[in-house]
Amino acid sequence: MQFKPGARYEYTTYSTDTATQAPIESTRRTKTRTLIASNASVNGKAGVAVSLDSLFATAGGFLSVTDSVLLQQASGTNEIYRYASLAPELDFSGIAGLSLDIGSAWRHEATLGATSAKWFLGEVADTFQIDGLPPQVKGVKISVSDSAIASAAENLTVDGVSYKTTKTTHRLDLKFSLIVNLGFGGDQLIALNTNSILRTTWICSELGAIIREEREAKTISLGSYTGIALPTFPAYGSVTAMTKVIAKGN
């Protein structure tokens, strides 16, 4: 990866509809991303490239938000690591009692130049309660895991220029189970729905950046138990796409 301080890129970002995957135009924004350090030590890793996002609305007033993108290429390999949450698109706010901790960590994001590669990123689990279920139901267990399932070499065009990228598709699996005590044998797990969400990134080594990222939008369904429909909640989708190379850095 060519991490060059001062490199600056413009992106368009927007959320996508959970039913159609179409852009939600009211969420469309423009951001600039600037590489401010190419060899930092961050969260236990050295040689980290730190980019800052400056996000602003194109209509309806000015909004300034600063966020960071942390990337590292493992020494002597083509493996790219990213410091990020396992599932930032998930919104559990509609489910009372659920506070699943899927905090950020270093995760294997891509293998440069790979056309066939798979690996496991990580897994977390937690339990929560749902009101209105029979008393033998003690709670719901959710297991969230993320795996890279496909790699490919692909050219993407940014502002009329074609760039070589490594396209990596990740699959996020959400497995739900009821914790039930029927009075014998202790607690038992009864499997509910498994939901899968795809996330795809295109990483360009020449620019030292993720030049496109797509997160699938989906309505997550737990299923039902004894005829009682369990809650659904949104997994918000998004697209972030580089639209201009402002400066390639030094």
N, C-alpha and C positions, 0 to 999 in steps of 0.2 A: 504494500500500500504506500502511495506517495502522499504522506501527511506533510503539508507545507503550510507553516504559519502564515496567516493573512489570507489564505484561500477563503473566498466568499461566494456563496451561491444563493440564488433565489428559488423559493419553492411555492407551489400552490398546495393548500391542504383543505380538505372538506370531509364532513361525515357522510355516511351512506345509509340509505333506508334499509331497515331490517327485512322488509318484504321483497323489495325490488333491486337492492344494491345501487340504486340511482343516487346521484349526488343530492344532498340536501343543501340547496343553494344559499339558504340563510346562514350556513356555517362556513361558507367559502372564505378563506383568508389567504393573504400573502405573507410569507415569512422570509427572513434572510438568516442564513446560517454561516457563522464565521469561525474558522479554525484558529483558536487563540494559543494553543500549545500542542506540540507534536511529540513531546517526550516527558510527559508528566508522570508522577507516581500517585495513583488514585486507588483507594480501596484495595490495597494489597497487590496491585500490579504496577509494573514499571513500563515505560515506553508507551504511555497512553496518549492518544490524540483527543483533545478536548475541544468540542465545538459548542458555541452558544447560539441559541435561536433568539431572534427578535421577531415577535409576531405582532402584526397590526391588521386591523380591519380595513377593507377596501371601501366600505360604506357604513353609514350609521355611526360615525365617530371613530376615535383613535383608541386602540387598545394595545398596551405594551406589556408583553409577557416575556420573561427570560427563562429558558429551559436549556438543559445541556444534553449533548450526545457524546457518549464516551465509547471509543473504539480502541482495540489493541490487536496487533498482529503478534501471535506467539512466536518467540524467537526461534528461527530455523525452520519454521513451518509456513504453510499457506492458510493456517487457521485464524479466523477473525473472531474476536470476542467482543461482546457488547455488554455494558453494565445497564441492566434494565429489569423491569418487573416481568414476571412470568406471563401475566395476563392483564395489562393495563386497560384493556377495552371492556372488562367486565364491570357491571354495575349491580351490586347486591343491595342497593339502598331500599329496594322494594320488599326485601325479605327481612322482617323484624328479627333481631337476635343474631344475625349473621355478620361476623366481622372477620372474614377470612384474611389471614396475613399472607399476601403473595408479594412481599417486598422485593426490592431490587437486589440483584446479585450479578456476578460475571457469568455470562452464558455464551456458549459456542454458537455464534450467529451464522457463520458461513465458512466454506473452504474455497479459497480463490481458485478459479480455473476448473473446479470439479464439475464433471458432467454426470456423475453417479455417486452419490454419497448420502448416508443416513446416520443419524446419531440421536441420542436422547439428551434433552436439555435439563429437565428437572421435574420435580413433583412436590406438591404440598397437599395437605388435607386438613379438614376442620369439620366441626359439627354445628348444627343450629336447630332451633325449634320452629315449628309451624303451628299456629293456633288452629283449633277446630278438629284436630285428628283424635281418634280413639285414645283412651288413656294408656293402652299398651304400647303406643308409639312413644319412644323416649327421645327421639330426635332424628335428624337427617344428617348423613355423612356425605360430604362432597370431597372428591379427589380430583385435583387439577394437575395434569401432566402435559408436557410439551416435547415434541420430537421434530427434528428435521427429517423430512420424508423424501425430498427430491432436490437435485441440483442440475443446473444447465447453464451453458454459456449462451449469452444473448446480447445482441446489440440494441441499445436504446438511443434515440435521438433527442438531444437537448438543444433547443434554439438553433436547429439546422445542422448540428454536428453529431455524428454517430460516435458512441462510446461503447467499448467492450465492457460487459458486466458479467458477474456471476449471479444467477438467479437462484434463490433458495426458498423452497416452500416448507413452512412449518405447520404442524397440526397440533392444535390444542384440544385435548380430550377432557371433558367434564363428566365424571361418573358420579351418579347419585344413588344412595342406598338409604332405606329406612332402618333405624335401630329399633327393633321390636322385642318386647318381652311378653311371651305368651304364658308365663307362669311355670315353665319347665325348661331346663337346659340353659338358663341364662339368656342374655341378650343375643338376638340373631339379626343378621343383615339380610334385608330383602332388597334385591336389586331393582332400581328404577331406571329411568332413561339414561343413556349416554349421549352426550351432544359433542360434536366436533366442529371446530372453527379453524379455518385456514388463514395463515398470514404469510405473505410473500415479500421478500426484499430483493432488490437489485443493487449490488455493490460494485462500484467502479474503482479499480486499483489506481488508475491514472489520476483520478480526481481525489482519491482518498476519502470517499464519501458513499453513503447510501443515497442513490439518486432516485429511487422510487420505493415506496412501501405501501402495500395494500393489506388491510385487515378486513376480513369478511364480517358483514353485519348479520346478526341472527337473533331470533327470539328463542331463548333457552326454555325448554319444557322439562319439568321433572317427571311428568306422567300423572298417574292416579293411584289411589289405594282404597280398597273396599268401596269403590264408586265415588270417592271424593277426589275432585280435581285439585292437584297441587299447583302452587303458584308458577307463573312464568315471569321471566325478567329479560331485559334487553342486553345483548352484547353489542355495543355500538361499533360499527364499522367505520373505516376511514381510508382515505387515500392521501398520501403526501408525495408530490412529484416535483423534481427539480425542473425549473423552466428556464433558468439562465445561469451561465457561469459569469459572475461579476469580476472575479479575480482568481487566478490559479495559485497565488501565494509564492513564497520564495523558499 
